[in-house]
Amino acid sequence: NAGVTQTPKFRILKIGQSMTLQCTQDMNHNYMYWYRQDPGMGLKLIYYSVGAGITDKGEVPNGYNVSRSTTEDFPLRLELAAPSQTSVYFCASSYPQAGGPYSYNEQFFGPGTRLTVL
Amino acid sequence: GENVEQHPSTLSVQEGDSAVIKCTYSDSASNYFPWYKQELGKRPQLIIDIRSNVGEKKDQRIAVTLNKTAKHFSLHITETQPEDSAVYFCASRGGNKLVFGAGTILRVKS
């Protein structure tokens, strides 16, 4: 299994440009997440999905959009890139809470995409 | 919503000493508390986790304790080694989401 993969690894955008960050997982996980990590900071949830066709906002959704048409893929779209979106973006996936609320459900992270907006 | 505070932000220890990182959470309904380790330029990886019906869990040199009444949990690393140097994140799960602490930079000096 490749686990969680992300493309591209690095990208430089100009202000106002758009792009899509790709995320794919081959573990048949229902749950998928997008986080951003600013330098020296923790992980902030942008959007998440509990299954194909279902998405929901996290803590910092403004300036981003997502879609989930298949179990495997969860792309993140940036429209009108701004310098404030310079960050490292991580995609993650996990199983649903099988076994009830006390289950573990480790989140598996992708390698990240380093985005710079100039 | 859930808020997680993590302390200290940086921690330097001598090789062989113990390290303790503490987190507090705000939502009493939170039921799962993982700890992630992130090496420089790498992805976060789970090192240990605990659920709310357990008070303590150990895995070799790593242990986590949970105090539900006080709403705090701690990571304990014994006999620290240089390869333990990294950023450590605590997290708390409420519903379908994890909320992460700001991270602790651990430096182990040899």
Boltz contact constraints between the chains, C-beta under 6 A:
constraints:
  - contact:
      token1: [A, 42]
      token2: [B, 89]
      max_distance: 6.0
  - contact:
      token1: [A, 42]
      token2: [B, 100]
      max_distance: 6.0
  - contact:
      token1: [A, 42]
      token2: [B, 101]
      max_distance: 6.0
  - contact:
      token1: [A, 42]
      token2: [B, 102]
      max_distance: 6.0
  - contact:
      token1: [A, 42]
      token2: [B, 103]
      max_distance: 6.0
  - contact:
      token1: [A, 43]
      token2: [B, 100]
      max_distance: 6.0
  - contact:
      token1: [A, 45]
      token2: [B, 97]
      max_distance: 6.0
  - contact:
      token1: [A, 50]
      token2: [B, 96]
      max_distance: 6.0
  - contact:
      token1: [A, 101]
      token2: [B, 31]
      max_distance: 6.0
  - contact:
      token1: [A, 102]
      token2: [B, 51]
      max_distance: 6.0
  - contact:
      token1: [A, 102]
      token2: [B, 53]
      max_distance: 6.0
  - contact:
      token1: [A, 104]
      token2: [B, 49]
      max_distance: 6.0
  - contact:
      token1: [A, 106]
      token2: [B, 46]
      max_distance: 6.0
  - contact:
      token1: [A, 109]
      token2: [B, 43]
      max_distance: 6.0
  - contact:
      token1: [A, 109]
      token2: [B, 44]
      max_distance: 6.0
  - contact:
      token1: [A, 111]
      token2: [B, 43]
      max_distance: 6.0
  - contact:
      token1: [A, 112]
      token2: [B, 43]
      max_distance: 6.0
